[in-house]
Amino acid sequence: MTRYLKHARPLAGALALVVGWTLAAPPAFAAEPAPGPITAAATAKVEAVPAATLAQAAPTTPAAKAGSAAAPATTGEKPFLKTTKGAIALVLLAGTLGYMGYSMSHDRIKSPAK
């Protein structure tokens, strides 16, 4: 029994240290980062462009209806399960579940707990 507990104390100490560091570190979203020169230059460039140009450059996609959340993003795209890869995935899943059921019912281990 002592063979298995020989490394327990160092592992518990390392785990406590990692958890302590995790809880002591401030989250990344706590402080707003200071804008750098690239951010300032990009903001100035966008503000210099006329609003009409920005409105023309914006993509005009029709808003999706509230009831059609399951519709594909593009009109020519098929759902995954209707593609060849989806059909192969379904066949493999069915075969795996079938073999699992067969192997569970034909298990050779006979124990009173089972």
N, CA, C and O atoms as CSV, one atom per row, in Angstrom:
chain,resi,resn,atom,element,x,y,z
A,1,MET,N,N,0.821,-1.191,0.000
A,1,MET,CA,C,0.000,0.000,0.000
A,1,MET,C,C,0.863,1.253,0.000
A,1,MET,O,O,0.499,2.241,-0.636
A,2,THR,N,N,1.988,1.240,0.689
A,2,THR,CA,C,2.854,2.416,0.742
A,2,THR,C,C,3.498,2.678,-0.610
A,2,THR,O,O,3.913,3.801,-0.898
A,3,ARG,N,N,3.583,1.641,-1.443
A,3,ARG,CA,C,4.154,1.800,-2.761
A,3,ARG,C,C,3.370,2.814,-3.582
A,3,ARG,O,O,3.960,3.603,-4.320
A,4,TYR,N,N,2.053,2.800,-3.461
A,4,TYR,CA,C,1.191,3.678,-4.252
A,4,TYR,C,C,1.072,5.079,-3.644
A,4,TYR,O,O,0.753,6.036,-4.349
A,5,LEU,N,N,1.323,5.197,-2.357
A,5,LEU,CA,C,1.199,6.491,-1.698
A,5,LEU,C,C,2.525,7.244,-1.625
A,5,LEU,O,O,2.585,8.338,-1.064
A,6,LYS,N,N,3.583,6.671,-2.185
A,6,LYS,CA,C,4.902,7.279,-2.107
A,6,LYS,C,C,4.946,8.646,-2.800
A,6,LYS,O,O,5.644,9.549,-2.341
A,7,HIS,N,N,4.222,8.798,-3.874
A,7,HIS,CA,C,4.239,10.048,-4.628
A,7,HIS,C,C,3.032,10.924,-4.332
A,7,HIS,O,O,2.845,11.943,-4.998
A,8,ALA,N,N,2.224,10.568,-3.374
A,8,ALA,CA,C,0.984,11.305,-3.106
A,8,ALA,C,C,1.262,12.704,-2.560
A,8,ALA,O,O,0.622,13.662,-2.994
A,9,ARG,N,N,2.182,12.846,-1.638
A,9,ARG,CA,C,2.452,14.166,-1.053
A,9,ARG,C,C,3.025,15.151,-2.070
A,9,ARG,O,O,2.547,16.283,-2.137
A,10,PRO,N,N,4.016,14.776,-2.854
A,10,PRO,CA,C,4.509,15.737,-3.849
A,10,PRO,C,C,3.432,16.110,-4.883
A,10,PRO,O,O,3.341,17.266,-5.297
A,11,LEU,N,N,2.633,15.142,-5.289
A,11,LEU,CA,C,1.578,15.440,-6.251
A,11,LEU,C,C,0.517,16.349,-5.648
A,11,LEU,O,O,0.022,17.255,-6.319
A,12,ALA,N,N,0.165,16.117,-4.392
A,12,ALA,CA,C,-0.820,16.972,-3.728
A,12,ALA,C,C,-0.267,18.383,-3.562
A,12,ALA,O,O,-1.001,19.358,-3.721
A,13,GLY,N,N,1.012,18.499,-3.244
A,13,GLY,CA,C,1.627,19.822,-3.119
A,13,GLY,C,C,1.652,20.564,-4.453
A,13,GLY,O,O,1.372,21.761,-4.509
A,14,ALA,N,N,1.987,19.855,-5.519
A,14,ALA,CA,C,2.011,20.478,-6.845
A,14,ALA,C,C,0.604,20.904,-7.263
A,14,ALA,O,O,0.420,21.982,-7.829
A,15,LEU,N,N,-0.380,20.065,-6.986
A,15,LEU,CA,C,-1.758,20.401,-7.310
A,15,LEU,C,C,-2.217,21.627,-6.527
A,15,LEU,O,O,-2.871,22.505,-7.090
A,16,ALA,N,N,-1.887,21.702,-5.237
A,16,ALA,CA,C,-2.262,22.862,-4.428
A,16,ALA,C,C,-1.586,24.122,-4.947
A,16,ALA,O,O,-2.194,25.193,-4.949
A,17,LEU,N,N,-0.344,24.010,-5.383
A,17,LEU,CA,C,0.378,25.156,-5.918
A,17,LEU,C,C,-0.255,25.657,-7.219
A,17,LEU,O,O,-0.419,26.863,-7.407
A,18,VAL,N,N,-0.604,24.744,-8.102
A,18,VAL,CA,C,-1.221,25.135,-9.377
A,18,VAL,C,C,-2.590,25.760,-9.140
A,18,VAL,O,O,-2.920,26.767,-9.766
A,19,VAL,N,N,-3.387,25.190,-8.257
A,19,VAL,CA,C,-4.704,25.754,-7.962
A,19,VAL,C,C,-4.552,27.124,-7.312
A,19,VAL,O,O,-5.316,28.037,-7.624
A,20,GLY,N,N,-3.595,27.284,-6.427
A,20,GLY,CA,C,-3.351,28.578,-5.796
A,20,GLY,C,C,-2.963,29.637,-6.798
A,20,GLY,O,O,-3.463,30.759,-6.734
A,21,TRP,N,N,-2.071,29.301,-7.732
A,21,TRP,CA,C,-1.679,30.250,-8.768
A,21,TRP,C,C,-2.858,30.607,-9.662
A,21,TRP,O,O,-3.009,31.756,-10.077
A,22,THR,N,N,-3.676,29.632,-9.951
A,22,THR,CA,C,-4.829,29.883,-10.811
A,22,THR,C,C,-5.805,30.840,-10.151
A,22,THR,O,O,-6.323,31.746,-10.804
A,23,LEU,N,N,-6.061,30.649,-8.873
A,23,LEU,CA,C,-7.020,31.496,-8.180
A,23,LEU,C,C,-6.439,32.857,-7.826
A,23,LEU,O,O,-7.191,33.819,-7.670
A,24,ALA,N,N,-5.117,32.963,-7.695
A,24,ALA,CA,C,-4.499,34.233,-7.316
A,24,ALA,C,C,-4.301,35.158,-8.514
A,24,ALA,O,O,-4.243,36.376,-8.343
A,25,ALA,N,N,-4.198,34.611,-9.714
A,25,ALA,CA,C,-3.952,35.432,-10.902
A,25,ALA,C,C,-5.222,36.199,-11.270
A,25,ALA,O,O,-6.318,35.641,-11.219
A,26,PRO,N,N,-5.085,37.461,-11.637
A,26,PRO,CA,C,-6.272,38.227,-12.052
A,26,PRO,C,C,-6.755,37.736,-13.415
A,26,PRO,O,O,-5.947,37.323,-14.247
A,27,PRO,N,N,-8.038,37.777,-13.643
A,27,PRO,CA,C,-8.529,37.333,-14.951
A,27,PRO,C,C,-8.054,38.271,-16.063
A,27,PRO,O,O,-7.771,39.445,-15.821
A,28,ALA,N,N,-7.972,37.744,-17.265
A,28,ALA,CA,C,-7.453,38.513,-18.387
A,28,ALA,C,C,-8.359,39.673,-18.763
A,28,ALA,O,O,-7.883,40.671,-19.304
A,29,PHE,N,N,-9.642,39.566,-18.491
A,29,PHE,CA,C,-10.585,40.610,-18.872
A,29,PHE,C,C,-10.756,41.673,-17.794
A,29,PHE,O,O,-11.582,42.573,-17.951
A,30,ALA,N,N,-9.992,41.590,-16.699
A,30,ALA,CA,C,-10.176,42.513,-15.582
A,30,ALA,C,C,-9.758,43.934,-15.940
A,30,ALA,O,O,-10.427,44.884,-15.534
A,31,ALA,N,N,-8.702,44.101,-16.665
A,31,ALA,CA,C,-8.210,45.445,-16.979
A,31,ALA,C,C,-8.300,45.680,-18.482
A,31,ALA,O,O,-8.000,44.793,-19.282
A,32,GLU,N,N,-8.709,46.863,-18.844
A,32,GLU,CA,C,-8.766,47.252,-20.257
A,32,GLU,C,C,-7.343,47.539,-20.723
A,32,GLU,O,O,-6.666,48.373,-20.122
A,33,PRO,N,N,-6.873,46.876,-21.769
A,33,PRO,CA,C,-5.498,47.129,-22.219
A,33,PRO,C,C,-5.381,48.514,-22.838
A,33,PRO,O,O,-6.321,49.029,-23.443
A,34,ALA,N,N,-4.229,49.088,-22.673
A,34,ALA,CA,C,-3.978,50.412,-23.236
A,34,ALA,C,C,-3.870,50.285,-24.753
A,34,ALA,O,O,-3.193,49.384,-25.250
A,35,PRO,N,N,-4.530,51.179,-25.495
A,35,PRO,CA,C,-4.445,51.082,-26.954
A,35,PRO,C,C,-3.037,51.392,-27.429
A,35,PRO,O,O,-2.415,52.357,-26.987
A,36,GLY,N,N,-2.551,50.569,-28.324
A,36,GLY,CA,C,-1.210,50.755,-28.858
A,36,GLY,C,C,-1.235,51.659,-30.073
A,36,GLY,O,O,-2.293,52.151,-30.465
A,37,PRO,N,N,-0.084,51.877,-30.665
A,37,PRO,CA,C,-0.021,52.758,-31.839
A,37,PRO,C,C,-0.795,52.192,-33.037
A,37,PRO,O,O,-1.330,52.958,-33.838
A,38,ILE,N,N,-0.860,50.881,-33.166
A,38,ILE,CA,C,-1.589,50.286,-34.284
A,38,ILE,C,C,-3.087,50.535,-34.119
A,38,ILE,O,O,-3.777,50.858,-35.086
A,39,THR,N,N,-3.583,50.383,-32.898
A,39,THR,CA,C,-5.003,50.614,-32.638
A,39,THR,C,C,-5.373,52.067,-32.892
A,39,THR,O,O,-6.414,52.352,-33.484
A,40,ALA,N,N,-4.533,52.976,-32.453
A,40,ALA,CA,C,-4.805,54.399,-32.671
A,40,ALA,C,C,-4.784,54.738,-34.155
A,40,ALA,O,O,-5.618,55.515,-34.620
A,41,ALA,N,N,-3.854,54.175,-34.898
A,41,ALA,CA,C,-3.772,54.447,-36.333
A,41,ALA,C,C,-4.984,53.875,-37.064
A,41,ALA,O,O,-5.525,54.522,-37.961
A,42,ALA,N,N,-5.415,52.670,-36.692
A,42,ALA,CA,C,-6.581,52.064,-37.329
A,42,ALA,C,C,-7.840,52.850,-37.028
A,42,ALA,O,O,-8.674,53.047,-37.911
A,43,THR,N,N,-7.990,53.305,-35.788
A,43,THR,CA,C,-9.160,54.093,-35.413
A,43,THR,C,C,-9.186,55.410,-36.188
A,43,THR,O,O,-10.243,55.824,-36.665
A,44,ALA,N,N,-8.055,56.057,-36.314
A,44,ALA,CA,C,-7.990,57.321,-37.054
A,44,ALA,C,C,-8.308,57.112,-38.529
A,44,ALA,O,O,-8.960,57.953,-39.149
A,45,LYS,N,N,-7.856,56.006,-39.090
A,45,LYS,CA,C,-8.113,55.734,-40.497
A,45,LYS,C,C,-9.591,55.470,-40.752
A,45,LYS,O,O,-10.136,55.940,-41.750
A,46,VAL,N,N,-10.250,54.723,-39.862
A,46,VAL,CA,C,-11.674,54.431,-40.012
A,46,VAL,C,C,-12.501,55.699,-39.836
A,46,VAL,O,O,-13.493,55.892,-40.538
A,47,GLU,N,N,-12.105,56.558,-38.913
A,47,GLU,CA,C,-12.848,57.799,-38.696
A,47,GLU,C,C,-12.693,58.762,-39.870
A,47,GLU,O,O,-13.556,59.610,-40.094
A,48,ALA,N,N,-11.595,58.635,-40.621
A,48,ALA,CA,C,-11.365,59.526,-41.747
A,48,ALA,C,C,-12.192,59.134,-42.972
A,48,ALA,O,O,-12.426,59.968,-43.846
A,49,VAL,N,N,-12.634,57.887,-43.047
A,49,VAL,CA,C,-13.418,57.423,-44.192
A,49,VAL,C,C,-14.839,57.942,-44.063
A,49,VAL,O,O,-15.406,57.902,-42.970
A,50,PRO,N,N,-15.436,58.431,-45.157
A,50,PRO,CA,C,-16.817,58.913,-45.083
A,50,PRO,C,C,-17.791,57.784,-44.750
A,50,PRO,O,O,-17.548,56.622,-45.076
A,51,ALA,N,N,-18.883,58.141,-44.101
A,51,ALA,CA,C,-19.875,57.149,-43.666
A,51,ALA,C,C,-20.536,56.469,-44.847
A,51,ALA,O,O,-20.899,55.297,-44.740
A,52,ALA,N,N,-20.708,57.150,-45.967
A,52,ALA,CA,C,-21.338,56.546,-47.146
A,52,ALA,C,C,-20.485,55.403,-47.691
A,52,ALA,O,O,-21.020,54.387,-48.135
A,53,THR,N,N,-19.180,55.561,-47.660
A,53,THR,CA,C,-18.287,54.501,-48.129
A,53,THR,C,C,-18.374,53.279,-47.230
A,53,THR,O,O,-18.382,52.146,-47.712
A,54,LEU,N,N,-18.440,53.510,-45.922
A,54,LEU,CA,C,-18.552,52.389,-44.984
A,54,LEU,C,C,-19.876,51.671,-45.160
A,54,LEU,O,O,-19.928,50.447,-45.040
A,55,ALA,N,N,-20.954,52.401,-45.442
A,55,ALA,CA,C,-22.265,51.781,-45.626
A,55,ALA,C,C,-22.281,50.925,-46.886
A,55,ALA,O,O,-22.929,49.879,-46.904
A,56,GLN,N,N,-21.581,51.344,-47.943
A,56,GLN,CA,C,-21.525,50.555,-49.173
A,56,GLN,C,C,-20.673,49.308,-48.990
A,56,GLN,O,O,-20.948,48.279,-49.607
A,57,ALA,N,N,-19.660,49.383,-48.166
A,57,ALA,CA,C,-18.746,48.262,-47.973
A,57,ALA,C,C,-19.338,47.188,-47.071
A,57,ALA,O,O,-18.866,46.051,-47.083
A,58,ALA,N,N,-20.363,47.523,-46.289
A,58,ALA,CA,C,-20.952,46.545,-45.378
A,58,ALA,C,C,-21.691,45.477,-46.174
A,58,ALA,O,O,-22.418,45.807,-47.112
A,59,PRO,N,N,-21.522,44.207,-45.824
A,59,PRO,CA,C,-22.226,43.149,-46.556
A,59,PRO,C,C,-23.731,43.230,-46.293
A,59,PRO,O,O,-24.175,43.456,-45.167
A,60,THR,N,N,-24.482,43.043,-47.346
A,60,THR,CA,C,-25.942,43.093,-47.212
A,60,THR,C,C,-26.488,41.679,-47.296
A,60,THR,O,O,-26.736,41.169,-48.388
A,61,THR,N,N,-26.675,41.050,-46.152
A,61,THR,CA,C,-27.257,39.717,-46.095
A,61,THR,C,C,-28.624,39.825,-45.452
A,61,THR,O,O,-28.792,40.556,-44.476
A,62,PRO,N,N,-29.603,39.110,-45.983
A,62,PRO,CA,C,-30.932,39.164,-45.367
A,62,PRO,C,C,-30.902,38.521,-43.993
A,62,PRO,O,O,-30.220,37.521,-43.768
A,63,ALA,N,N,-31.649,39.112,-43.085
A,63,ALA,CA,C,-31.709,38.581,-41.722
A,63,ALA,C,C,-32.472,37.267,-41.738
A,63,ALA,O,O,-33.478,37.121,-42.433
A,64,ALA,N,N,-31.971,36.309,-40.954
A,64,ALA,CA,C,-32.627,35.008,-40.876
A,64,ALA,C,C,-33.907,35.131,-40.065
A,64,ALA,O,O,-33.994,35.912,-39.118
A,65,LYS,N,N,-34.896,34.340,-40.462
A,65,LYS,CA,C,-36.149,34.338,-39.715
A,65,LYS,C,C,-35.932,33.702,-38.357
A,65,LYS,O,O,-35.039,32.872,-38.195
A,66,ALA,N,N,-36.737,34.082,-37.383
A,66,ALA,CA,C,-36.569,33.570,-36.021
A,66,ALA,C,C,-36.893,32.084,-35.954
A,66,ALA,O,O,-36.285,31.366,-35.159
A,67,GLY,N,N,-37.824,31.606,-36.756
A,67,GLY,CA,C,-38.231,30.206,-36.691
A,67,GLY,C,C,-37.332,29.270,-37.457
A,67,GLY,O,O,-37.455,28.055,-37.298
A,68,SER,N,N,-36.418,29.782,-38.294
A,68,SER,CA,C,-35.591,28.913,-39.123
A,68,SER,C,C,-34.164,28.873,-38.612
A,68,SER,O,O,-33.233,29.167,-39.362
A,69,ALA,N,N,-33.975,28.521,-37.373
A,69,ALA,CA,C,-32.638,28.466,-36.792
A,69,ALA,C,C,-31.852,27.288,-37.333
A,69,ALA,O,O,-30.622,27.332,-37.342
A,70,ALA,N,N,-32.530,26.217,-37.792
A,70,ALA,CA,C,-31.845,25.032,-38.276
A,70,ALA,C,C,-31.479,25.143,-39.749
A,70,ALA,O,O,-30.877,24.212,-40.285
A,71,ALA,N,N,-31.808,26.223,-40.420
A,71,ALA,CA,C,-31.508,26.388,-41.834
A,71,ALA,C,C,-30.003,26.565,-42.025
A,71,ALA,O,O,-29.343,27.173,-41.183
A,72,PRO,N,N,-29.453,26.040,-43.125
A,72,PRO,CA,C,-28.020,26.206,-43.381
A,72,PRO,C,C,-27.673,27.667,-43.608
A,72,PRO,O,O,-28.527,28.471,-43.980
A,73,ALA,N,N,-26.406,27.998,-43.380
A,73,ALA,CA,C,-25.956,29.383,-43.497
A,73,ALA,C,C,-26.017,29.859,-44.946
A,73,ALA,O,O,-26.398,31.000,-45.207
A,74,THR,N,N,-25.646,28.997,-45.885
A,74,THR,CA,C,-25.707,29.368,-47.285
A,74,THR,C,C,-26.790,28.547,-47.962
A,74,THR,O,O,-27.182,27.493,-47.461
A,75,THR,N,N,-27.266,29.022,-49.083
A,75,THR,CA,C,-28.400,28.358,-49.722
A,75,THR,C,C,-28.020,27.044,-50.384
A,75,THR,O,O,-28.859,26.146,-50.453
A,76,GLY,N,N,-26.800,26.889,-50.872
A,76,GLY,CA,C,-26.408,25.673,-51.564
A,76,GLY,C,C,-25.836,24.595,-50.656
A,76,GLY,O,O,-25.489,23.515,-51.134
A,77,GLU,N,N,-25.733,24.853,-49.394
A,77,GLU,CA,C,-25.092,23.917,-48.468
A,77,GLU,C,C,-26.103,22.905,-47.934
A,77,GLU,O,O,-27.201,23.276,-47.519
A,78,LYS,N,N,-25.720,21.608,-47.946
A,78,LYS,CA,C,-26.594,20.563,-47.417
A,78,LYS,C,C,-26.268,20.335,-45.945
A,78,LYS,O,O,-25.144,20.595,-45.515
A,79,PRO,N,N,-27.242,19.848,-45.165
A,79,PRO,CA,C,-26.952,19.483,-43.774
A,79,PRO,C,C,-25.906,18.360,-43.733
A,79,PRO,O,O,-25.782,17.579,-44.677
A,80,PHE,N,N,-25.164,18.292,-42.634
A,80,PHE,CA,C,-24.043,17.352,-42.544
A,80,PHE,C,C,-24.477,15.905,-42.713
A,80,PHE,O,O,-23.804,15.140,-43.405
A,81,LEU,N,N,-25.587,15.515,-42.096
A,81,LEU,CA,C,-25.989,14.111,-42.135
A,81,LEU,C,C,-26.482,13.677,-43.514
A,81,LEU,O,O,-26.645,12.481,-43.754
A,82,LYS,N,N,-26.720,14.612,-44.416
A,82,LYS,CA,C,-27.144,14.263,-45.774
A,82,LYS,C,C,-25.981,14.249,-46.757
A,82,LYS,O,O,-26.177,13.975,-47.941
A,83,THR,N,N,-24.787,14.536,-46.288
A,83,THR,CA,C,-23.604,14.457,-47.142
A,83,THR,C,C,-23.035,13.054,-47.059
A,83,THR,O,O,-23.467,12.245,-46.238
A,84,THR,N,N,-22.061,12.769,-47.915
A,84,THR,CA,C,-21.426,11.445,-47.922
A,84,THR,C,C,-20.691,11.196,-46.612
A,84,THR,O,O,-20.768,10.102,-46.052
A,85,LYS,N,N,-19.983,12.203,-46.123
A,85,LYS,CA,C,-19.258,12.044,-44.850
A,85,LYS,C,C,-20.225,11.817,-43.696
A,85,LYS,O,O,-19.940,11.022,-42.801
A,86,GLY,N,N,-21.353,12.496,-43.704
A,86,GLY,CA,C,-22.346,12.311,-42.658
A,86,GLY,C,C,-22.950,10.921,-42.690
A,86,GLY,O,O,-23.172,10.315,-41.642
A,87,ALA,N,N,-23.218,10.407,-43.890
A,87,ALA,CA,C,-23.773,9.057,-44.008
A,87,ALA,C,C,-22.767,8.018,-43.518
A,87,ALA,O,O,-23.138,7.052,-42.851
A,88,ILE,N,N,-21.496,8.220,-43.851
A,88,ILE,CA,C,-20.460,7.297,-43.374
A,88,ILE,C,C,-20.370,7.353,-41.853
A,88,ILE,O,O,-20.227,6.319,-41.199
A,89,ALA,N,N,-20.453,8.548,-41.293
A,89,ALA,CA,C,-20.405,8.674,-39.833
A,89,ALA,C,C,-21.581,7.971,-39.184
A,89,ALA,O,O,-21.414,7.332,-38.145
A,90,LEU,N,N,-22.768,8.072,-39.770
A,90,LEU,CA,C,-23.943,7.379,-39.220
A,90,LEU,C,C,-23.790,5.866,-39.300
A,90,LEU,O,O,-24.147,5.158,-38.359
A,91,VAL,N,N,-23.262,5.362,-40.414
A,91,VAL,CA,C,-23.060,3.915,-40.555
A,91,VAL,C,C,-22.044,3.419,-39.531
A,91,VAL,O,O,-22.252,2.376,-38.910
A,92,LEU,N,N,-20.947,4.154,-39.348
A,92,LEU,CA,C,-19.951,3.747,-38.356
A,92,LEU,C,C,-20.525,3.797,-36.938
A,92,LEU,O,O,-20.236,2.921,-36.123
A,93,LEU,N,N,-21.318,4.796,-36.646
A,93,LEU,CA,C,-21.941,4.898,-35.329
A,93,LEU,C,C,-22.891,3.738,-35.090
A,93,LEU,O,O,-22.884,3.144,-34.012
A,94,ALA,N,N,-23.708,3.409,-36.083
A,94,ALA,CA,C,-24.656,2.308,-35.935
A,94,ALA,C,C,-23.918,0.985,-35.759
A,94,ALA,O,O,-24.307,0.157,-34.935
A,95,GLY,N,N,-22.853,0.787,-36.534
A,95,GLY,CA,C,-22.071,-0.442,-36.401
A,95,GLY,C,C,-21.404,-0.560,-35.044
A,95,GLY,O,O,-21.377,-1.640,-34.453
A,96,THR,N,N,-20.872,0.532,-34.552
A,96,THR,CA,C,-20.217,0.532,-33.243
A,96,THR,C,C,-21.217,0.251,-32.137
A,96,THR,O,O,-20.937,-0.542,-31.238
A,97,LEU,N,N,-22.381,0.889,-32.189
A,97,LEU,CA,C,-23.397,0.650,-31.157
A,97,LEU,C,C,-23.935,-0.777,-31.224
A,97,LEU,O,O,-24.205,-1.389,-30.191
A,98,GLY,N,N,-24.090,-1.307,-32.436
A,98,GLY,CA,C,-24.531,-2.689,-32.584
A,98,GLY,C,C,-23.526,-3.671,-32.004
A,98,GLY,O,O,-23.906,-4.603,-31.295
A,99,TYR,N,N,-22.237,-3.469,-32.303
A,99,TYR,CA,C,-21.207,-4.347,-31.754
A,99,TYR,C,C,-21.126,-4.228,-30.241
A,99,TYR,O,O,-20.896,-5.223,-29.553
A,100,MET,N,N,-21.313,-3.020,-29.715
A,100,MET,CA,C,-21.294,-2.835,-28.266
A,100,MET,C,C,-22.429,-3.612,-27.612
A,100,MET,O,O,-22.230,-4.278,-26.596
A,101,GLY,N,N,-23.622,-3.525,-28.201
A,101,GLY,CA,C,-24.753,-4.280,-27.655
A,101,GLY,C,C,-24.527,-5.778,-27.732
A,101,GLY,O,O,-24.849,-6.501,-26.789
A,102,TYR,N,N,-23.973,-6.258,-28.847
A,102,TYR,CA,C,-23.685,-7.682,-28.998
A,102,TYR,C,C,-22.652,-8.138,-27.978
A,102,TYR,O,O,-22.828,-9.174,-27.337
A,103,SER,N,N,-21.575,-7.372,-27.823
A,103,SER,CA,C,-20.514,-7.797,-26.916
A,103,SER,C,C,-20.967,-7.730,-25.461
A,103,SER,O,O,-20.489,-8.509,-24.637
A,104,MET,N,N,-21.871,-6.822,-25.129
A,104,MET,CA,C,-22.377,-6.775,-23.750
A,104,MET,C,C,-23.255,-7.979,-23.446
A,104,MET,O,O,-23.223,-8.507,-22.335
A,105,SER,N,N,-24.035,-8.415,-24.421
A,105,SER,CA,C,-24.926,-9.547,-24.166
A,105,SER,C,C,-24.199,-10.882,-24.242
A,105,SER,O,O,-24.688,-11.869,-23.691
A,106,HIS,N,N,-23.050,-10.946,-24.904
A,106,HIS,CA,C,-22.280,-12.191,-25.013
A,106,HIS,C,C,-20.986,-12.127,-24.218
A,106,HIS,O,O,-19.972,-12.688,-24.633
A,107,ASP,N,N,-21.013,-11.458,-23.097
A,107,ASP,CA,C,-19.836,-11.319,-22.260
A,107,ASP,C,C,-19.512,-12.654,-21.605
A,107,ASP,O,O,-20.419,-13.335,-21.126
A,108,ARG,N,N,-18.238,-13.044,-21.573
A,108,ARG,CA,C,-17.832,-14.321,-21.008
A,108,ARG,C,C,-17.658,-14.263,-19.499
A,108,ARG,O,O,-17.596,-15.312,-18.856
A,109,ILE,N,N,-17.580,-13.097,-18.923
A,109,ILE,CA,C,-17.350,-12.980,-17.497
A,109,ILE,C,C,-18.660,-13.289,-16.768
A,109,ILE,O,O,-19.691,-12.660,-17.004
A,110,LYS,N,N,-18.585,-14.263,-15.889
A,110,LYS,CA,C,-19.744,-14.653,-15.086
A,110,LYS,C,C,-19.404,-14.392,-13.625
A,110,LYS,O,O,-18.600,-15.111,-13.031
A,111,SER,N,N,-20.002,-13.388,-13.060
A,111,SER,CA,C,-19.738,-13.067,-11.666
A,111,SER,C,C,-21.064,-12.846,-10.947
A,111,SER,O,O,-22.053,-12.476,-11.580
A,112,PRO,N,N,-21.096,-13.066,-9.636
A,112,PRO,CA,C,-22.334,-12.871,-8.909
A,112,PRO,C,C,-22.781,-11.420,-8.880
A,112,PRO,O,O,-23.969,-11.143,-8.719
A,113,ALA,N,N,-21.843,-10.488,-9.034
A,113,ALA,CA,C,-22.197,-9.068,-8.993
A,113,ALA,C,C,-22.881,-8.653,-10.280
A,113,ALA,O,O,-23.563,-7.628,-10.300
A,114,LYS,N,N,-22.725,-9.399,-11.340
A,114,LYS,CA,C,-23.313,-9.042,-12.617
A,114,LYS,C,C,-24.685,-9.570,-12.677
A,114,LYS,O,O,-25.375,-9.383,-13.679
